[in-house]
Amino acid sequence: MLARLRQLAAHEVGHTLGLQHNFAASTTNRASVMDYPAPLVKLGTDGLPDISDAYAKGIGEWDKVAIIYGYQDFPAGTDEGSALDKILGEAFKRGLVYLTDQDARPASASSSVAHLWDNGANVIDGLAQVMKVRAVALQRFGENNIREGAPMATLEDVLVPLYMYHRYQVEAAAKLIGGEDYTFSLRGKGDRNPQIIAPDEQKRALFAVLDTLKPENLALPESVLRLIPPRPPGYARTREDFRIRTFPTFDALAPAEASSFMRAMRSIRVLTMCSISFSPRRGKRRCDPAIKVKYSAQ
Ligand SMILES: [Zn+2]
């Protein structure tokens, strides 16, 4: 918790110094406190979730570049324009990337690296890791997740963020389907033109997203379902709980519905782009025939 607050404090100080979000930073070794950090949870050698490296410590490589760019004093006679170009040019050569809100937030965002609350140099690999951690954590979920004496119904309140732990990483992976790799390239600077994500990588993203819809990834363990009674007075449901259709009983299907609705929307976006409502020309360009594959459980 303190590690998260430390990161948040640095983030807000960054804004006061004039920095914008850099939502591509998590794909380059957590290079900025100006990204939104998802807790990086690994599985330890004992197979249990390990949160010892959940949040990065200190400011990132991109933050140093951004502050030097904004605040560096140059000796008299320095060509400031060229000096500033050099600072950024060297940073981009080192593999750092800068993309911000407009590249990450829209549902139609297409960048392969600008995402909120994601982890990993490759977000598809990051999703595989997240699903493994989630599965272990769900198997271990039980009454120990709430304080002694708390209503058992409030288990749902702590189940929601765990069950939906993969949601942002799924969004990130889904953006690679029909996505592109781009920077704010400048004329005459040798910057790369935008690249459409390779068909094989788009396919891998598609399968990874569809895997999250497999029954074993949607169903709650029977042991969890048996634990959650209706809520007592004074513990009203909030928008942070699942949207149930069986009030007052906990709805065993509501979590699966919440999880799959988001994915379905993404998939629909892709299918639509590839077929009818989008410009057919752009749809053709963005959706190589090679990615039109029939999905089968792997
Ligand atoms: Zn911010």
Residues whose N, C-alpha, C, O or C-beta is under 5 A from the ligand:
A	BS01	ZN	none
